[in-house]
Amino acid sequence: MKFVFSPDSFKGTLSSMDAINLLEKKAVEHFPVCTIVKVPIADGGEGTVESLVIGCNGTKVQVNVLGPNNNEVLAEYGIIHDDTAIIEMAQSSGLPLVVGEKNPLLTTSFGTGQVIKHAIEAGFRKLTIGIGGSATNDGGIGMLMALGVTFFDKNDQVIIDGIGENLEKISRIDISGIHSALKDCKIKVICDVTNPLLGDHGSTYVYGPQKGATSDQLLQLENGMKNFVQIVKKDLGLDLENIPGAGAAGGLGYALVTFLNAELVRGIDEVLNLVRFEELLNGASLVVTGEGNMDKQTALYGKVPVGVAERAKSANVPVIAIVGGLADDIDQVYESGISAIVPTATRAMPLNEVLENAHKYFEDAADRMFRMIKIGNGM
């Protein structure tokens, strides 16, 4: 038998690779002669580089960059298929990298721009950038500064720091110094949120609080974003703040589309394309996927299990999902191609117990699943 294991991470407990290793352990116990294909999945946030490097047999490059507080951090980007660089914003500008008190007025995406610059100067012209897990609300101006864009204040003085606080100070933009190689780059951005840049559903008001913004800071950041948009319209003639995903990563989605001509793409589709998932399905007997909690949003937003199941369904390969939690409203999930769902919890229990025993409960669920498969083979 050939098994393809392609789960999402179980946030806070199991990485995608943790889940795959537990599946492998139980698969070999019950089917000693089986073939196993490992396809770790990430959604554009932390772990994206690791997952795609493993899934594509790629390599990693390390680079020292400025973190969100201008603190030095060591970031990695991946190289896959010999011509594509995989960049993960979380490694250079992620929330866990913030030193001291969280304050998105003072954080920058400059380090993300440094990683992009390193990749293009190494010769890569195909870039896939995951922008989940950001600590920033700078509209992407930090990244743009690292790539050669210059911002001026009302006194026509160069703005030095690409931080959220300085968005409202921008009076003029000069893109003449932007890195020349960018015009030849094809950039795809893994982005599964649909927020516009501005307004109640935009970058600042939806994601700013989790980055530490107070109510007064939210107002300042929103006004800064509005100013940035107006200057972009004046100097560049571009009006893209309302496209779905412009508000992702503190406005980095907006900056990537507006200045770098990037394309925002659904995470699971891009990841499955990069690992050439259809080829991996050849001769497969079963796909096992999974996620921390499955409900109607799994289908509505095309989360990992549904994206995997849609591809497998087209190849007539059955799919089983192992999940940490399971809601009642999941009919659409079955319609997507998932044949069966196995929850890890077997009884009502406190959340802390679930989290503390996540490995054991997942392994037990995998064991139950493979036992049932053996019964099916014998019928």
VMD Tcl script that draws the C-alpha trace (Angstrom):
set ca {
  {0.00 0.00 0.00}
  {1.07 3.55 -0.66}
  {0.10 6.20 1.90}
  {0.40 9.95 1.35}
  {0.51 11.88 4.63}
  {-0.28 15.60 4.25}
  {-1.68 17.14 7.45}
  {-1.65 20.75 8.55}
  {-0.07 21.59 11.89}
  {-2.16 21.25 15.04}
  {-1.59 24.78 16.29}
  {0.23 24.89 19.62}
  {0.73 21.14 19.89}
  {1.92 19.28 16.79}
  {3.78 20.51 13.77}
  {2.84 19.05 10.41}
  {6.00 16.91 10.55}
  {5.20 15.74 14.10}
  {1.86 14.44 12.87}
  {3.47 12.76 9.86}
  {6.04 10.97 12.02}
  {3.30 9.61 14.29}
  {1.32 8.45 11.26}
  {4.41 6.74 9.88}
  {5.03 4.94 13.16}
  {1.53 3.43 13.20}
  {1.39 2.76 9.47}
  {4.54 0.64 9.63}
  {3.20 -1.27 12.64}
  {0.05 -2.28 10.79}
  {1.35 -2.37 7.20}
  {5.07 -3.28 7.38}
  {5.53 -3.30 3.59}
  {3.80 0.02 2.90}
  {5.24 2.97 0.99}
  {4.98 6.35 2.69}
  {5.08 9.77 1.05}
  {5.54 12.69 3.46}
  {4.05 16.04 2.49}
  {4.19 18.48 5.42}
  {1.84 21.41 4.92}
  {2.14 24.99 6.19}
  {-0.13 27.96 5.61}
  {2.35 30.73 4.98}
  {3.24 31.35 8.62}
  {5.84 29.76 10.85}
  {7.08 26.47 9.41}
  {6.45 27.27 5.74}
  {10.11 27.12 4.72}
  {10.69 23.91 6.67}
  {7.63 22.22 5.18}
  {8.37 23.08 1.58}
  {12.06 22.26 1.83}
  {11.16 18.82 3.18}
  {8.31 18.30 0.72}
  {10.42 19.33 -2.27}
  {13.83 17.95 -1.17}
  {15.16 21.49 -1.18}
  {17.90 23.28 0.74}
  {18.08 26.25 3.10}
  {20.04 29.48 3.07}
  {20.75 31.42 6.26}
  {20.97 35.20 6.39}
  {21.38 37.69 9.23}
  {18.73 40.39 9.07}
  {17.09 43.02 11.25}
  {14.19 41.71 13.28}
  {10.98 43.61 13.96}
  {12.63 45.73 16.69}
  {15.82 46.29 14.64}
  {17.34 43.45 16.63}
  {19.57 41.09 14.67}
  {17.97 37.71 13.88}
  {19.05 34.71 11.84}
  {16.49 33.91 9.16}
  {16.35 31.07 6.66}
  {14.79 30.86 3.24}
  {14.38 27.73 1.16}
  {15.48 26.80 -2.34}
  {13.31 24.30 -4.19}
  {13.28 23.00 -7.76}
  {16.65 24.78 -8.16}
  {14.97 28.03 -9.23}
  {12.43 29.03 -6.56}
  {13.08 30.79 -3.26}
  {10.64 30.20 -0.40}
  {10.53 33.10 2.06}
  {8.74 33.12 5.39}
  {8.03 36.54 6.87}
  {7.68 35.02 10.35}
  {11.41 34.25 10.38}
  {12.46 37.88 9.98}
  {9.49 39.99 11.09}
  {7.40 37.59 13.15}
  {5.59 38.31 16.39}
  {7.65 35.85 18.49}
  {10.77 37.86 17.54}
  {9.56 41.01 19.27}
  {11.88 41.99 22.10}
  {10.18 43.51 25.14}
  {6.76 45.15 25.03}
  {4.70 44.71 21.87}
  {4.12 47.97 20.02}
  {3.32 47.91 16.28}
  {4.10 51.63 16.03}
  {7.75 50.65 16.40}
  {8.06 47.35 14.50}
  {9.36 47.02 10.95}
  {9.25 44.59 8.04}
  {12.76 45.68 6.97}
  {14.20 42.22 7.64}
  {11.72 40.62 5.26}
  {12.97 42.98 2.57}
  {16.53 41.98 3.37}
  {15.69 38.31 2.84}
  {14.00 39.12 -0.48}
  {17.06 41.13 -1.52}
  {19.40 38.29 -0.59}
  {17.37 35.82 -2.65}
  {17.22 37.96 -5.78}
  {20.90 38.84 -5.54}
  {21.58 35.10 -5.36}
  {19.91 34.86 -8.76}
  {16.40 33.71 -7.92}
  {13.56 35.20 -9.92}
  {10.71 32.99 -8.70}
  {9.75 33.85 -5.13}
  {7.01 32.43 -2.95}
  {6.51 34.49 0.19}
  {4.50 33.36 3.21}
  {3.30 36.36 5.19}
  {1.58 34.82 8.22}
  {2.58 35.53 11.81}
  {3.75 39.12 11.39}
  {4.63 41.52 14.20}
  {4.29 44.58 12.00}
  {1.73 47.17 10.97}
  {4.04 49.30 8.85}
  {2.23 48.92 5.52}
  {5.31 47.12 4.21}
  {7.40 50.31 4.08}
  {10.20 48.63 6.03}
  {10.44 45.90 3.42}
  {10.30 48.49 0.65}
  {13.12 50.51 2.19}
  {15.33 47.42 2.25}
  {14.63 47.02 -1.47}
  {15.55 50.58 -2.37}
  {12.31 52.59 -2.13}
  {12.78 56.00 -0.49}
  {10.13 57.84 1.53}
  {10.21 61.57 2.30}
  {8.45 63.66 4.94}
  {6.77 67.07 4.48}
  {10.16 68.78 4.80}
  {11.48 66.58 1.99}
  {13.76 64.79 4.44}
  {14.33 61.06 4.01}
  {12.41 58.92 6.48}
  {14.96 56.56 7.98}
  {12.90 53.99 9.89}
  {10.27 51.86 8.17}
  {7.97 51.56 11.17}
  {4.24 51.97 11.67}
  {4.71 55.27 13.45}
  {6.17 56.84 10.31}
  {3.32 56.02 7.93}
  {1.58 59.30 8.72}
  {4.80 61.24 8.01}
  {5.12 60.14 4.38}
  {4.70 63.00 1.92}
  {6.52 61.69 -1.15}
  {7.70 58.35 -2.53}
  {10.66 57.74 -4.82}
  {10.84 54.30 -6.42}
  {13.75 55.09 -8.76}
  {16.17 53.22 -6.51}
  {14.15 50.03 -6.20}
  {16.24 46.93 -6.86}
  {16.51 46.47 -10.62}
  {16.15 42.68 -10.46}
  {12.61 42.95 -9.11}
  {11.23 43.80 -12.54}
  {12.19 40.28 -13.68}
  {10.76 38.50 -10.65}
  {7.58 36.48 -10.47}
  {6.38 36.77 -6.88}
  {3.56 34.76 -5.35}
  {2.35 35.57 -1.87}
  {0.73 32.89 0.28}
  {-2.18 34.76 1.79}
  {-5.35 33.18 3.15}
  {-6.94 36.29 4.63}
  {-9.20 38.53 2.60}
  {-9.03 41.74 4.64}
  {-8.66 45.03 2.78}
  {-6.03 47.45 3.97}
  {-8.28 50.05 5.62}
  {-11.41 50.21 7.74}
  {-13.03 48.14 10.47}
  {-12.14 44.92 8.63}
  {-8.70 46.10 7.60}
  {-5.20 45.37 8.73}
  {-5.00 47.71 11.72}
  {-8.30 47.17 13.48}
  {-8.49 43.41 12.93}
  {-4.89 42.40 13.64}
  {-3.38 45.40 15.43}
  {-4.63 44.43 18.91}
  {-2.91 41.03 18.84}
  {0.31 42.86 17.98}
  {-0.03 45.00 21.10}
  {-1.74 48.13 19.79}
  {-3.82 50.21 22.22}
  {-6.98 52.02 21.08}
  {-5.04 55.26 20.63}
  {-2.32 53.48 18.70}
  {-4.90 51.83 16.45}
  {-6.24 55.23 15.47}
  {-2.74 56.54 14.79}
  {-1.84 53.49 12.70}
  {-5.07 53.64 10.72}
  {-4.55 57.33 9.96}
  {-1.01 56.50 8.91}
  {-2.24 53.80 6.55}
  {-4.75 56.22 5.03}
  {-1.97 58.73 4.45}
  {0.25 56.07 2.86}
  {-2.54 55.08 0.49}
  {-3.15 58.69 -0.55}
  {0.54 59.25 -1.30}
  {0.71 56.02 -3.31}
  {-2.25 57.19 -5.35}
  {-0.67 60.62 -5.88}
  {2.85 59.47 -6.74}
  {2.26 56.08 -8.35}
  {-1.32 56.31 -9.59}
  {-2.19 52.96 -8.02}
  {-5.42 52.21 -6.14}
  {-5.13 48.69 -4.69}
  {-5.97 49.05 -1.01}
  {-9.32 47.26 -1.36}
  {-8.12 44.06 -2.98}
  {-8.71 40.99 -0.79}
  {-5.54 40.34 1.19}
  {-4.18 43.90 1.03}
  {-4.50 44.02 4.82}
  {-2.51 40.85 5.40}
  {0.63 41.07 7.57}
  {0.10 44.66 8.64}
  {-0.30 45.86 5.07}
  {2.61 43.88 3.64}
  {0.16 42.28 1.22}
  {-0.66 45.76 -0.11}
  {3.00 46.70 -0.48}
  {3.92 43.48 -2.28}
  {1.10 43.84 -4.81}
  {1.48 47.59 -5.30}
  {5.26 47.94 -5.51}
  {6.47 44.44 -6.48}
  {3.59 43.39 -8.74}
  {3.11 40.26 -6.63}
  {0.17 37.87 -6.88}
  {-1.78 36.89 -3.76}
  {-2.61 33.17 -3.87}
  {-4.49 30.69 -1.67}
  {-1.94 28.99 0.55}
  {-2.92 25.36 0.17}
  {-3.13 25.63 -3.62}
  {0.33 27.13 -3.91}
  {1.89 24.62 -1.50}
  {0.33 21.64 -3.29}
  {1.47 23.03 -6.64}
  {5.01 23.48 -5.37}
  {5.27 19.93 -4.01}
  {3.69 18.61 -7.25}
  {1.02 16.87 -5.28}
  {-0.72 15.27 -8.26}
  {2.46 13.38 -9.09}
  {2.74 12.15 -5.50}
  {-0.79 10.73 -5.73}
  {0.18 8.30 -8.50}
  {-0.46 4.78 -7.22}
  {-1.61 5.99 -3.79}
  {-4.06 3.86 -1.80}
  {-4.94 6.53 0.76}
  {-4.26 10.14 1.73}
  {-4.28 11.09 5.40}
  {-4.63 14.77 6.24}
  {-5.79 16.65 9.32}
  {-5.96 19.86 11.35}
  {-6.51 21.02 14.90}
  {-10.22 21.80 14.60}
  {-12.61 20.95 11.80}
  {-15.87 22.83 11.26}
  {-17.79 24.41 8.39}
  {-15.01 26.99 7.94}
  {-12.69 24.19 6.85}
  {-14.69 23.95 3.63}
  {-15.76 27.59 3.47}
  {-12.19 28.91 3.53}
  {-10.55 26.02 1.72}
  {-8.31 25.01 4.59}
  {-5.62 22.34 4.27}
  {-7.79 19.19 4.58}
  {-10.21 20.43 1.93}
  {-7.48 21.56 -0.44}
  {-5.79 18.18 -0.11}
  {-9.08 16.31 -0.51}
  {-10.04 18.21 -3.67}
  {-6.81 17.14 -5.37}
  {-7.12 13.56 -4.14}
  {-10.75 13.36 -5.25}
  {-9.73 14.26 -8.79}
  {-7.26 11.37 -8.69}
  {-9.85 8.95 -7.16}
  {-7.80 8.50 -4.01}
  {-9.76 8.31 -0.71}
  {-8.94 10.73 2.10}
  {-9.17 10.37 5.87}
  {-8.73 13.36 8.17}
  {-7.51 13.13 11.76}
  {-8.65 16.16 13.73}
  {-8.28 17.49 17.24}
  {-11.80 18.90 17.43}
  {-14.90 18.22 15.34}
  {-18.00 20.41 14.96}
  {-21.47 19.31 13.89}
  {-21.71 21.37 10.71}
  {-19.29 19.51 8.44}
  {-21.42 18.22 5.56}
  {-19.53 20.36 3.06}
  {-16.27 18.81 4.21}
  {-17.45 15.39 3.07}
  {-18.55 16.86 -0.24}
  {-15.03 18.11 -0.86}
  {-13.69 14.55 -0.98}
  {-12.94 13.61 2.62}
  {-14.21 10.06 3.10}
  {-13.95 9.80 6.88}
  {-12.92 11.85 9.91}
  {-11.17 10.49 13.01}
  {-11.14 12.75 16.09}
  {-8.23 12.46 18.50}
  {-10.40 13.08 21.58}
  {-12.42 10.10 22.78}
  {-14.27 11.83 25.61}
  {-15.03 15.25 26.99}
  {-11.90 16.66 28.61}
  {-10.38 20.00 29.67}
  {-8.42 21.87 27.00}
  {-5.20 21.74 29.01}
  {-5.41 17.93 29.07}
  {-5.85 17.87 25.29}
  {-2.83 20.11 24.79}
  {-0.60 18.26 27.24}
  {-1.36 14.87 25.70}
  {-1.64 15.88 22.05}
  {1.04 13.45 20.83}
  {-0.50 10.48 22.63}
  {-4.06 11.23 21.52}
  {-2.98 11.72 17.90}
  {-1.02 8.47 17.94}
  {-4.01 6.63 19.42}
  {-6.27 8.07 16.72}
  {-3.82 6.96 14.02}
  {-3.76 3.48 15.54}
  {-7.58 3.26 15.50}
  {-7.65 4.45 11.90}
  {-5.15 1.88 10.62}
  {-6.94 -0.92 12.49}
  {-10.17 0.00 10.70}
  {-8.35 0.09 7.37}
  {-7.11 -3.45 8.00}
  {-10.67 -4.56 8.61}
  {-11.75 -2.95 5.36}
  {-8.99 -4.72 3.44}
  {-10.22 -8.04 4.70}
  {-13.90 -7.57 3.87}
}
mol new
graphics top color blue
foreach p $ca { graphics top sphere $p radius 0.5 }
foreach p [lrange $ca 0 end-1] q [lrange $ca 1 end] { graphics top cylinder $p $q radius 0.2 }
display resetview
